[in-house]
Amino acid sequence: MSRFPEILSDEKLNERHIDFRNALYDLSSKDLAPDNFDSLIRIYTTTKQIDYRNRILKLLYDQTHPKLHSFFELAYKKERYLDMKIYALRGLALFSEEKEMEKLVNKLKGTLTKREQTTPYNYQEYELLRGKNALPFLVEKYKYTSFKDLLEQVNEQYERMPEAFKGHFTTDENGDTVQLKTAAESSKMIRDFFDQNKV
């Protein structure tokens, strides 16, 4: 019997309903069967909730069913947040050769360089890219030079940030946030930085 919640298959239900949200967040990738992918893809492509898209990418990025190849291509093009692009890339890597990955990674490297110039204190994005379920996972699993180079670039840009923006949180193997500092500590460090530098 399927453990996929019926509420997620109901196209008429308001996605902002708390039961809908809870069902999506209580879902595990182990609960999924290929019949469920269409419902998740529909939610992903129609929702305006970024956190729902993020959740769905994480639920699907280790699934190898052929119908997901085109989904990950779409997700990679759609996403603007680099961590979500990496999650789409993680799914896409299951279906693609190293050369195809290299082309996508080269574009990402250019985007990452621009990010450093436009948002120099974007520590959340760096921490997500460095999380155990993101670039380190891809480097470890595939050993592609392009993935290693991208992770190296992320680490170099991260290191160039002021200390006040480092080490606040990370993500574990499941993509769950692990706080390394309390919210009060993080807030004080960042506030002190801006006060001292009059930024």
N, C-alpha and C positions, 0 to 999 in steps of 0.2 A: 504494500500500500504506500502511496506517495506521502511524504512528509512535507510537501510543499503547501504552504498556507493558501487556502482557497481565496482569501481576501486579495491576494496579489494577482490573481487571475481575473478578478472582477473589473472590467474596463469602466464600469459606471461609477465605481466608488471614488470618492474624493481622496486623492493621495495625501492630503493634509490631515486626514483622520488619524487619531493617535493609534488606533488598532492596525492601520495600514503601516505606519511607521514602525511600530513594535514588531510586526510580522517580518518586515524587511530586515530589521536589525537583529532579530532572534534567529534568522535563517543562517544555516551553515552551508558551506560549499559541499559538504558531505551529504546534505539533504537533497541535492539537486539531481535531476535526471534530465536527459536531453529534451523531454516534453516541456520542461519548465523554462527553457532558455528563451522561447518566444515571448513569454510574459515579462521576463526581466529585460529583454531587449526593448520591448514596447515601453516599459516604464522608463528605461534609460533615455530613449529617443524622444519621449513626450514630456518628461518632467522638467520643471524649471529649478528643482531643488538640487543644488550642486552636491550636497552630502548624499543624496540618493544615488546620483551617478557614481560618486566615489565608492559607495558601498557595493554597487552592482559590479563595477570593475574588479573590486577585490574578490567578490564571490565567483567571478567567472575567469579570472586570469590564469588559473591552473587547469582549466577544462580544455580538453583536446578535441571536442566534437567539431567536425569540419564546418558546420554552419556558423561557428564563432569566428572563423577567419575574417569574413567580411565585416563582422561586428567590430572586431578590434581595429581594422583599417579605418572604419568610420569614426570610432572613438578617438583614435590617434589624431585624425584630422580635426575633430570637433573640439577637443579639449584645449584650453588656453593655459591652465595651471600645469606646470611642468611635472609635478608629482603624478597627476592623473595621466599625463602623456606617458610617463614611465610605466604606469600600471597597464595602459593599453599596449605599450611596447612589450611588456612582459608576456601578455597574452599573444601578441603577434609573433613573438619569437618562437612560439611552439609550432608555427606554421611556415616560418620563413628561413631562408638561408642567410648566412653571415653577411654576404654582399648586400642583400636587401636591407638588413639591419644597419649596416654601415652608412648607407645613404641617409636613412632617417636620423641616425645619431649625429651625423655631420651637420644637419640642419639644426638639431637641438643644441649643438655646441654654439652655433651662432646666436641662437635665441638666449642662451645662458649668458653669453658675453654681454649682450644688450641689457639683460636683467641687472647685471652688476652696475651698469652705468645709470639705469633709470630708477632702480630701487636698491640702493647699496646696503640697506639694513634689512633685507628680506630674509631674516634668519629662519622663519617658519618653513619656507620653501626648501632651503638648504637642508634643514633637519629631516624633512620628509624624503628628499632625494637620497640622503645618506642612511635612511632607515633600513633595518634588516630585510624588509620585504621589497625594497626598491633596487637601487643600483648595486649595492653589495650582493644581493641575491643573483642578479643577472651576471655579474662578474664571476661569481663562484660557480654558477651552473654552466655557463656557456664559454667562459674564458676568452671571449672575443676581445681583440685589441681595442675595437671601437668602444666597447662598454668600459674597459679599463681606463681608456683615455678620458671618457666622459666623467667617470667617477673622480679621476685625478683632477680634472678641471673644477668639478664641484668642490672638492676638498681645498684646492688652492684658493678659490674665491671665498670660501667659508673662512679660511685662515686669515684672509685680508680684512675681514670685518673686525671692528673693535670688540674687545673681550666681553663687553656688556651684552652682546647679542649671541654669545655662544653657550652651549650646554644647558639650555633651558628644558628641553625634552628630546626624546627620540621615539622611534617606533620599533616594535618587536617584529618577530617573524610573521605575525598575522596582520600587521599593519595597525595594531592598536597603539595608542599613545602611551608612552611611559614618561611621567614627569620626573625630571632630574632636579628641579628646584620648585619651591612652593610658588604659588601665584604672587604672593606678597614679595618674595625675594626677587622674582623676575621683574615685577613692576618697578620695584625700587632701583634695581640695577639700570634699567632702561631709562627711567625718569632722571636718575643721577647723571647718566651720560648726556642726555639732552640739556639738562641744566648747566652742566660744566662746559659743554661745547656750544651752547646757544644756537642749536640747530633748529 
